[in-house]
Amino acid sequence: MARKLRLEYAGAIYHVMNRGDRQEPIFEDASDRERFLGALAEACVKTGWQVHAYCLMGNHFHLVMETPQANLVAGMQWFLST
């Protein structure tokens, strides 16, 4: 069953999280985490997002972010495919 569409609106604050498939690691080392943060910074420049907090775990991550424009889904599609 597909999940419900995410409501998007300008100025929204979201808690976003993503896990590796079958709870497999998505970060192997500090270098992976640095590349992830670099891509996140690039996504913020492209979308105008403001990240208020983040937590990088071995097999998942959490972000608390604000979207000045209603562009979370489009931005996450770019970010997660980068």
VMD Tcl script that builds the backbone (N, CA, C; Angstrom):
set m [mol new atoms 246]
animate dup $m
set s [atomselect $m all]
$s set {name element resname resid chain x y z} {
  {N N MET 1 A 0.847 -1.175 0.000}
  {CA C MET 1 A 0.000 0.000 0.000}
  {C C MET 1 A 0.896 1.243 0.000}
  {N N ALA 2 A 0.635 2.146 -0.901}
  {CA C ALA 2 A 1.432 3.371 -1.006}
  {C C ALA 2 A 1.124 4.299 0.165}
  {N N ARG 3 A 2.128 5.095 0.541}
  {CA C ARG 3 A 1.907 6.048 1.623}
  {C C ARG 3 A 1.116 7.228 1.094}
  {N N LYS 4 A 0.469 7.947 1.987}
  {CA C LYS 4 A -0.272 9.146 1.610}
  {C C LYS 4 A 0.684 10.203 1.098}
  {N N LEU 5 A 0.193 11.043 0.190}
  {CA C LEU 5 A 1.021 12.125 -0.312}
  {C C LEU 5 A 1.387 13.059 0.831}
  {N N ARG 6 A 2.616 13.544 0.803}
  {CA C ARG 6 A 3.085 14.471 1.834}
  {C C ARG 6 A 2.532 15.859 1.544}
  {N N LEU 7 A 1.991 16.505 2.552}
  {CA C LEU 7 A 1.539 17.880 2.403}
  {C C LEU 7 A 2.749 18.798 2.386}
  {N N GLU 8 A 2.778 19.676 1.410}
  {CA C GLU 8 A 3.890 20.615 1.295}
  {C C GLU 8 A 3.337 22.032 1.313}
  {N N TYR 9 A 3.981 22.900 2.041}
  {CA C TYR 9 A 3.632 24.314 1.992}
  {C C TYR 9 A 4.838 25.137 2.395}
  {N N ALA 10 A 4.849 26.367 1.932}
  {CA C ALA 10 A 5.972 27.263 2.212}
  {C C ALA 10 A 6.079 27.513 3.713}
  {N N GLY 11 A 7.303 27.475 4.230}
  {CA C GLY 11 A 7.543 27.740 5.643}
  {C C GLY 11 A 7.315 26.546 6.554}
  {N N ALA 12 A 7.085 25.366 5.979}
  {CA C ALA 12 A 6.845 24.172 6.793}
  {C C ALA 12 A 8.143 23.692 7.431}
  {N N ILE 13 A 8.021 23.065 8.586}
  {CA C ILE 13 A 9.156 22.423 9.249}
  {C C ILE 13 A 8.869 20.928 9.288}
  {N N TYR 14 A 9.836 20.143 8.819}
  {CA C TYR 14 A 9.667 18.702 8.689}
  {C C TYR 14 A 10.735 17.949 9.481}
  {N N HIS 15 A 10.338 16.777 9.975}
  {CA C HIS 15 A 11.309 15.790 10.464}
  {C C HIS 15 A 11.380 14.742 9.363}
  {N N VAL 16 A 12.521 14.654 8.714}
  {CA C VAL 16 A 12.721 13.732 7.598}
  {C C VAL 16 A 13.713 12.673 8.050}
  {N N MET 17 A 13.422 11.418 7.723}
  {CA C MET 17 A 14.382 10.355 8.018}
  {C C MET 17 A 14.385 9.380 6.866}
  {N N ASN 18 A 15.504 8.691 6.720}
  {CA C ASN 18 A 15.640 7.702 5.660}
  {C C ASN 18 A 16.572 6.602 6.161}
  {N N ARG 19 A 16.208 5.358 5.863}
  {CA C ARG 19 A 16.996 4.203 6.292}
  {C C ARG 19 A 17.583 3.482 5.084}
  {N N GLY 20 A 18.648 2.754 5.311}
  {CA C GLY 20 A 19.197 1.876 4.286}
  {C C GLY 20 A 18.273 0.688 4.066}
  {N N ASP 21 A 18.348 0.089 2.883}
  {CA C ASP 21 A 17.550 -1.103 2.591}
  {C C ASP 21 A 17.900 -2.210 3.577}
  {N N ARG 22 A 16.870 -2.885 4.076}
  {CA C ARG 22 A 17.044 -3.990 5.026}
  {C C ARG 22 A 17.931 -3.592 6.202}
  {N N GLN 23 A 17.848 -2.317 6.585}
  {CA C GLN 23 A 18.622 -1.747 7.687}
  {C C GLN 23 A 20.132 -1.907 7.480}
  {N N GLU 24 A 20.555 -1.941 6.216}
  {CA C GLU 24 A 21.977 -2.012 5.913}
  {C C GLU 24 A 22.607 -0.639 6.106}
  {N N PRO 25 A 23.905 -0.584 6.361}
  {CA C PRO 25 A 24.574 0.711 6.561}
  {C C PRO 25 A 24.502 1.601 5.319}
  {N N ILE 26 A 24.340 2.890 5.550}
  {CA C ILE 26 A 24.415 3.856 4.452}
  {C C ILE 26 A 25.675 4.699 4.573}
  {N N PHE 27 A 26.322 4.661 5.732}
  {CA C PHE 27 A 27.590 5.353 5.953}
  {C C PHE 27 A 28.622 4.319 6.400}
  {N N GLU 28 A 29.715 4.225 5.671}
  {CA C GLU 28 A 30.778 3.297 6.044}
  {C C GLU 28 A 31.804 3.954 6.957}
  {N N ASP 29 A 32.046 5.266 6.741}
  {CA C ASP 29 A 33.098 5.930 7.502}
  {C C ASP 29 A 32.848 7.442 7.522}
  {N N ALA 30 A 33.764 8.171 8.132}
  {CA C ALA 30 A 33.625 9.629 8.246}
  {C C ALA 30 A 33.604 10.301 6.880}
  {N N SER 31 A 34.318 9.747 5.926}
  {CA C SER 31 A 34.340 10.304 4.581}
  {C C SER 31 A 32.953 10.253 3.937}
  {N N ASP 32 A 32.235 9.147 4.132}
  {CA C ASP 32 A 30.854 9.038 3.628}
  {C C ASP 32 A 29.970 10.118 4.250}
  {N N ARG 33 A 30.128 10.335 5.541}
  {CA C ARG 33 A 29.322 11.341 6.229}
  {C C ARG 33 A 29.642 12.742 5.706}
  {N N GLU 34 A 30.910 13.015 5.433}
  {CA C GLU 34 A 31.301 14.320 4.896}
  {C C GLU 34 A 30.704 14.540 3.506}
  {N N ARG 35 A 30.724 13.497 2.664}
  {CA C ARG 35 A 30.123 13.618 1.328}
  {C C ARG 35 A 28.624 13.842 1.436}
  {N N PHE 36 A 27.983 13.140 2.375}
  {CA C PHE 36 A 26.543 13.318 2.596}
  {C C PHE 36 A 26.252 14.763 2.975}
  {N N LEU 37 A 27.009 15.308 3.922}
  {CA C LEU 37 A 26.782 16.688 4.361}
  {C C LEU 37 A 27.065 17.684 3.241}
  {N N GLY 38 A 28.031 17.386 2.382}
  {CA C GLY 38 A 28.288 18.239 1.231}
  {C C GLY 38 A 27.121 18.242 0.266}
  {N N ALA 39 A 26.555 17.067 0.003}
  {CA C ALA 39 A 25.382 16.982 -0.872}
  {C C ALA 39 A 24.181 17.670 -0.234}
  {N N LEU 40 A 24.033 17.539 1.082}
  {CA C LEU 40 A 22.941 18.219 1.778}
  {C C LEU 40 A 23.100 19.733 1.663}
  {N N ALA 41 A 24.314 20.225 1.810}
  {CA C ALA 41 A 24.566 21.662 1.663}
  {C C ALA 41 A 24.207 22.128 0.254}
  {N N GLU 42 A 24.567 21.328 -0.747}
  {CA C GLU 42 A 24.226 21.676 -2.132}
  {C C GLU 42 A 22.708 21.688 -2.334}
  {N N ALA 43 A 22.015 20.718 -1.740}
  {CA C ALA 43 A 20.553 20.684 -1.834}
  {C C ALA 43 A 19.947 21.933 -1.191}
  {N N CYS 44 A 20.523 22.366 -0.078}
  {CA C CYS 44 A 20.024 23.566 0.597}
  {C C CYS 44 A 20.201 24.800 -0.274}
  {N N VAL 45 A 21.317 24.888 -0.977}
  {CA C VAL 45 A 21.545 26.019 -1.882}
  {C C VAL 45 A 20.526 25.986 -3.016}
  {N N LYS 46 A 20.284 24.811 -3.590}
  {CA C LYS 46 A 19.364 24.677 -4.715}
  {C C LYS 46 A 17.911 24.956 -4.327}
  {N N THR 47 A 17.531 24.572 -3.108}
  {CA C THR 47 A 16.121 24.610 -2.714}
  {C C THR 47 A 15.756 25.720 -1.732}
  {N N GLY 48 A 16.768 26.284 -1.071}
  {CA C GLY 48 A 16.499 27.279 -0.039}
  {C C GLY 48 A 16.192 26.669 1.320}
  {N N TRP 49 A 16.334 25.344 1.446}
  {CA C TRP 49 A 16.065 24.691 2.731}
  {C C TRP 49 A 16.967 25.257 3.817}
  {N N GLN 50 A 16.467 25.188 5.043}
  {CA C GLN 50 A 17.251 25.540 6.218}
  {C C GLN 50 A 17.233 24.332 7.146}
  {N N VAL 51 A 18.384 23.730 7.358}
  {CA C VAL 51 A 18.479 22.561 8.241}
  {C C VAL 51 A 18.695 23.065 9.654}
  {N N HIS 52 A 17.783 22.702 10.548}
  {CA C HIS 52 A 17.864 23.131 11.946}
  {C C HIS 52 A 18.623 22.117 12.805}
  {N N ALA 53 A 18.541 20.840 12.424}
  {CA C ALA 53 A 19.242 19.791 13.175}
  {C C ALA 53 A 19.390 18.567 12.284}
  {N N TYR 54 A 20.419 17.779 12.560}
  {CA C TYR 54 A 20.575 16.518 11.845}
  {C C TYR 54 A 21.258 15.514 12.761}
  {N N CYS 55 A 21.034 14.235 12.427}
  {CA C CYS 55 A 21.672 13.137 13.149}
  {C C CYS 55 A 21.981 12.059 12.121}
  {N N LEU 56 A 23.257 11.711 12.006}
  {CA C LEU 56 A 23.687 10.681 11.059}
  {C C LEU 56 A 24.026 9.419 11.834}
  {N N MET 57 A 23.260 8.378 11.628}
  {CA C MET 57 A 23.492 7.087 12.263}
  {C C MET 57 A 24.110 6.163 11.214}
  {N N GLY 58 A 24.518 4.984 11.605}
  {CA C GLY 58 A 25.149 4.074 10.651}
  {C C GLY 58 A 24.245 3.657 9.504}
  {N N ASN 59 A 22.980 3.370 9.826}
  {CA C ASN 59 A 22.071 2.869 8.796}
  {C C ASN 59 A 20.911 3.803 8.483}
  {N N HIS 60 A 20.916 5.019 9.036}
  {CA C HIS 60 A 19.856 5.970 8.725}
  {C C HIS 60 A 20.269 7.380 9.129}
  {N N PHE 61 A 19.444 8.337 8.732}
  {CA C PHE 61 A 19.685 9.720 9.136}
  {C C PHE 61 A 18.365 10.402 9.452}
  {N N HIS 62 A 18.454 11.452 10.249}
  {CA C HIS 62 A 17.315 12.298 10.592}
  {C C HIS 62 A 17.677 13.741 10.255}
  {N N LEU 63 A 16.709 14.491 9.724}
  {CA C LEU 63 A 16.878 15.919 9.464}
  {C C LEU 63 A 15.672 16.652 10.012}
  {N N VAL 64 A 15.884 17.793 10.641}
  {CA C VAL 64 A 14.801 18.717 10.972}
  {C C VAL 64 A 15.075 19.931 10.106}
  {N N MET 65 A 14.147 20.190 9.178}
  {CA C MET 65 A 14.419 21.220 8.197}
  {C C MET 65 A 13.185 22.052 7.886}
  {N N GLU 66 A 13.447 23.265 7.444}
  {CA C GLU 66 A 12.403 24.209 7.080}
  {C C GLU 66 A 12.487 24.449 5.578}
  {N N THR 67 A 11.324 24.513 4.940}
  {CA C THR 67 A 11.270 24.729 3.493}
  {C C THR 67 A 10.582 26.062 3.216}
  {N N PRO 68 A 11.346 27.128 2.935}
  {CA C PRO 68 A 10.731 28.419 2.626}
  {C C PRO 68 A 9.803 28.347 1.415}
  {N N GLN 69 A 10.067 27.417 0.513}
  {CA C GLN 69 A 9.179 27.159 -0.626}
  {C C GLN 69 A 8.605 25.753 -0.442}
  {N N ALA 70 A 7.492 25.489 -1.067}
  {CA C ALA 70 A 6.866 24.162 -0.964}
  {C C ALA 70 A 7.568 23.197 -1.917}
  {N N ASN 71 A 8.786 22.754 -1.559}
  {CA C ASN 71 A 9.591 21.965 -2.488}
  {C C ASN 71 A 10.284 20.762 -1.830}
  {N N LEU 72 A 9.720 20.231 -0.773}
  {CA C LEU 72 A 10.377 19.127 -0.074}
  {C C LEU 72 A 10.515 17.898 -0.966}
  {N N VAL 73 A 9.449 17.484 -1.611}
  {CA C VAL 73 A 9.482 16.248 -2.398}
  {C C VAL 73 A 10.464 16.365 -3.560}
  {N N ALA 74 A 10.382 17.437 -4.323}
  {CA C ALA 74 A 11.296 17.609 -5.462}
  {C C ALA 74 A 12.749 17.685 -4.982}
  {N N GLY 75 A 12.982 18.396 -3.894}
  {CA C GLY 75 A 14.339 18.511 -3.362}
  {C C GLY 75 A 14.872 17.189 -2.848}
  {N N MET 76 A 14.037 16.417 -2.165}
  {CA C MET 76 A 14.483 15.118 -1.651}
  {C C MET 76 A 14.747 14.142 -2.787}
  {N N GLN 77 A 13.961 14.216 -3.862}
  {CA C GLN 77 A 14.230 13.353 -5.013}
  {C C GLN 77 A 15.628 13.638 -5.559}
  {N N TRP 78 A 15.983 14.921 -5.690}
  {CA C TRP 78 A 17.317 15.268 -6.173}
  {C C TRP 78 A 18.372 14.813 -5.169}
  {N N PHE 79 A 18.172 15.150 -3.903}
  {CA C PHE 79 A 19.160 14.869 -2.863}
  {C C PHE 79 A 19.437 13.370 -2.728}
  {N N LEU 80 A 18.397 12.549 -2.646}
  {CA C LEU 80 A 18.586 11.125 -2.419}
  {C C LEU 80 A 19.115 10.399 -3.652}
  {N N SER 81 A 19.022 11.025 -4.809}
  {CA C SER 81 A 19.569 10.389 -6.015}
  {C C SER 81 A 20.986 10.870 -6.311}
  {N N THR 82 A 21.478 11.830 -5.516}
  {CA C THR 82 A 22.807 12.396 -5.771}
  {C C THR 82 A 23.906 11.526 -5.215}
}
mol reanalyze $m
mol bondsrecalc $m
mol representation Tube
mol addrep $m
